[in-house]
Amino acid sequence: MIDNLGFAFDGAWRVLLVSLVFGAGLPVVYALGIRSLAWSAGGDAEVSHARPHPLGKVVAALCLAVVLAGVVLGITIIAATGFGKAVSFEHGYPTIVAKES
């Protein structure tokens, strides 16, 4: 009984972590990227009417690239599962492999 409860909590914290990263984390990173674009535009895009900041475009590009990578990874996992495959991170990067039976 105690072992089953431990397994349930182990699975629950993993689901919670993934849901926070993809459910709340990616929208936060996207919002930071959009805010960085306003920082890089300067002028009327900000309340202070400051000069454009070139670092804003770099930060925005990085944030939006992270969001795009998360979306592509999610679609890849869903599509691989539909074809009876799995996504493995064994080599440090995602690869589609045959499911282990």
TORNU-791356 format. One record per residue (C-alpha): x, y, z. Coordinates in steps of 0.1 Angstrom, whole numbers. Layout:
N
u:X&v:Y&w:Z
...
END
This chain:
101
u:0&v:0&w:0
u:28&v:25&w:9
u:47&v:16&w:-22
u:17&v:23&w:-44
u:12&v:57&w:-27
u:49&v:65&w:-33
u:45&v:56&w:-70
u:14&v:78&w:-73
u:32&v:108&w:-58
u:62&v:102&w:-80
u:41&v:103&w:-111
u:21&v:132&w:-98
u:51&v:155&w:-93
u:63&v:146&w:-128
u:30&v:155&w:-143
u:29&v:188&w:-123
u:64&v:197&w:-134
u:56&v:191&w:-171
u:23&v:210&w:-169
u:41&v:240&w:-152
u:68&v:241&w:-179
u:45&v:237&w:-209
u:13&v:250&w:-195
u:26&v:281&w:-177
u:63&v:283&w:-186
u:60&v:287&w:-223
u:34&v:315&w:-222
u:56&v:334&w:-197
u:86&v:330&w:-220
u:65&v:342&w:-249
u:53&v:372&w:-230
u:89&v:381&w:-221
u:98&v:378&w:-258
u:70&v:402&w:-268
u:79&v:426&w:-240
u:115&v:425&w:-253
u:103&v:435&w:-287
u:87&v:466&w:-273
u:119&v:474&w:-254
u:138&v:470&w:-287
u:114&v:493&w:-305
u:117&v:521&w:-280
u:99&v:554&w:-288
u:61&v:551&w:-288
u:62&v:514&w:-278
u:72&v:524&w:-243
u:58&v:548&w:-218
u:92&v:565&w:-212
u:97&v:571&w:-250
u:133&v:558&w:-246
u:156&v:551&w:-274
u:155&v:516&w:-290
u:176&v:490&w:-273
u:193&v:465&w:-296
u:196&v:439&w:-269
u:158&v:437&w:-268
u:158&v:420&w:-303
u:183&v:394&w:-292
u:164&v:386&w:-260
u:131&v:385&w:-280
u:146&v:361&w:-306
u:159&v:338&w:-279
u:126&v:337&w:-260
u:106&v:331&w:-292
u:130&v:304&w:-303
u:126&v:286&w:-270
u:88&v:288&w:-274
u:90&v:275&w:-310
u:112&v:246&w:-299
u:88&v:237&w:-271
u:58&v:237&w:-296
u:77&v:217&w:-322
u:88&v:192&w:-295
u:53&v:188&w:-283
u:39&v:182&w:-318
u:67&v:157&w:-324
u:59&v:137&w:-293
u:22&v:137&w:-302
u:29&v:127&w:-338
u:54&v:100&w:-328
u:30&v:85&w:-304
u:3&v:84&w:-331
u:26&v:64&w:-353
u:35&v:39&w:-325
u:69&v:55&w:-319
u:85&v:73&w:-289
u:108&v:103&w:-285
u:141&v:95&w:-268
u:165&v:120&w:-252
u:192&v:94&w:-248
u:218&v:113&w:-268
u:209&v:147&w:-254
u:187&v:157&w:-283
u:153&v:143&w:-292
u:152&v:114&w:-316
u:122&v:93&w:-327
u:127&v:56&w:-318
u:106&v:24&w:-318
u:86&v:20&w:-286
u:99&v:-6&w:-262
u:74&v:-33&w:-255
END
